[in-house]
């Protein structure tokens, strides 16, 4: 989907930005670093480097801590991106240092989403149906997320996409129930006609009991 400053795409981009900002800040909180605007806060590369260091648990070495010139921004950002690709084996597609330095929000959101997929969803070995191990870098992001969700959702509750199948809130309720079965989420009795109520219920339960910040529309 192309994210442009028009409705509904602009609204969806804002939702993504808010959600991804919360994820980044959750990761940076232990080192007392905060991001307020993804569009500008990675521009110098400093906070991006700190984020990568926290996620990987490794130091990226020497870099420009006092950024004055554009070439210093590009070097810092390039350091982080190359580390992700070469050391963490994360495929970075169509994102370079100039895009981040130039505040390309669409590509910055794409980078953060790639980090979420790798570090919060798929940092494990995936087993295919033949019993052989497939490394995470050999699996597409969509497949990683789909596989994780299918492992969480009850058998017999299929889904084929990340859009319309989730509109009625039932899958979301089932996912919350899978992650916190003691809550007794009664999602099996939820009606598609009550989609907004069901979605809000699932999101509120996730916030209150799983510490997952809700998406704000």
N, C-alpha and C positions, 0 to 999 in steps of 0.2 A: 504494500500500500504506500502510495506517495503521500507524504505528510506536507501539506501546504497550509498557508494561512487562510483557510476558508472553512466554512462549516460543511459537513461535520468533522472534517479532517483536523482543523485547527483545534477543536475541542478535544479530540482524541489525543492529539499531540500534547496538549496541556495535561491531560490525565496521565499519560506516560511520563511526562517530565516530573510531575508531583510524586508519582509512585516510585520512579527510579531514584529521585533525590532522597526519599526516605530510606531506600535500600542502601544507598551509598553512605548516608549518615550513620546508619546502624553499624556499618563496617568500620567507619572512621571514629566512632565514639570512643573506643578504648584509648586512642592516642590524642584525644581532645582536638580533633580537626573537624571542621564543619563546612559543608557545601550549602550555599543558599541558592545558587543559580547554575545549573549544569551548562548552560550556554556560555558562561563566561569564566566559571571557576576553574576549569581545566586549561584555560588559555595559556598560562605560563608553564604548565606541565608539572608544577610542584605538587598540587593536590592529587593529580593523577598518579604520580610516582608514589606518593604515600599510600594511596588506595591499593595500588598493585603490590606494594611491599606488605601491607596488612593481609591482603588476600592470599598471597603466595607464601608468607612467612619468611621472606628472604629480603636481603638488602640489595638495592640496585646499584650500589656503589656511589661514585662521585658524580655530581651533577651541579648545575648552576642554581644556587639557592637564592641569589639576588639577581633577578631577571630585569634587564634594562633594554636589551635589544631583541629584535625578532628572531635572529639566528639562535639566541639562547632558548627562546620558547620552543623552537623547532627541534633543537637538540634534546631538550628535556622530554618532550612528547615522544620523539623518536626512540629515546632510550626505553621508555615504558612500553611502547608498541613492540619493539624488537624483542624485549624481554618476554612479553606475553607469547610471541610467536616462537622464538627460539628456545626458551627455557621452559615455558609452561605448555607449549605445543597447542596453542589456541590459534585457530585460523582467523585472521583479521581481514575481512573482505571490504575492499573499496574505501578504507579509512586510512588516511595518512596524517602526518603531523600538521600539515598546512590546513587541513579541514578543521581540526580541533583548534588550532591557533586563530583561525578565521571565524570561529564561533558558528560552525555549521551544526545547528541543533539536531537536524535529522540524523546525521552521521554520528554525533555524540551519543544520542539515544541508542543508536544501533550498537555502538561500542559497549555501553553499559548493559544492554540486553545480552550481548555476548558474554559479558562477565557474569551476569546473573545465571545464565544457562550453565556456564562452566563451574562456577564456584558454589552455587546454591542448589543446583538441580542435578547435575550430572558428573560430579567428581567421584566416579566409581567405574568399575568395569561392567560393561553390558554383555550379557550372555545371549547369543542368538539361538535359534531353534536347533542347530546342529550340535550344540554343546561347546562350541569353541568360543574363546574370549575375544571380544572386539573392543579395542581401545576407544576411549571417548572421542579422541581427535578424528577417528574414522567415521563417526556418526554425525549426521546433520543435526543442527539445533532443533528443528521441528521434530525429528524422530526421537531425540533425547527427551524432550518434554512430553511427547505422546506416550513414550514407553513408561516414563515415570508416573504419569497420570493413570494409565491403564493398570499399573501395578497397585495403585492406591484405590481406584474405584472398584465397586463390587462387580463380580462376574455377571454378565447379562445386562449390564448398563453401558452399552456401546456408545461411542461418539466418533465422529469423523472429522470434526473441525474445531477451531478455537473461537468461532463466532456464533453462528445461529444455534448450535447445539447447547450453548450455555445461557441463552437468553431468558429461559424461564426460571432459572435459579435452582433447578432440581439437581443438576450435576454438581453445582457448587455446594449445595447442602450435603450431598453424598460424600464429597471430598472432605468437608469439615468433619462429618461423622466418622470417616475412615481415620482421620488424624487424631480425633478425640472421641473414641467410641463411648466413653463414660457419660458424655453429654446427652446421649439418647436423642439425637436430632431426628425428628419424625419426618424426614424428607420424602419417604415413600407415599405419604398422604398429601403431599403438596400438589397443587393444581397449576397447570400451565397458565390458566387465566389469572392467577395471582402472582405473576412473575416478579413484579416490583417488591411486593411484600416478602416473597421467598428469598429473593436476592439480598435484600436488606437484613433479613433474619440471619442468613448464612454469614454475611460479612460482619455483623455485630457479634455473632458467636466466635468467629475467627479472631476478632479484635479482643474480646473479653477473656477468652480462654486459651488462645494460641499466640497472643501478642503479635498478631498480624495487622498492621495498619490498614484500614479500609481505603479503597479508591474513592476519591471525592470527585463527583461529577459537577 
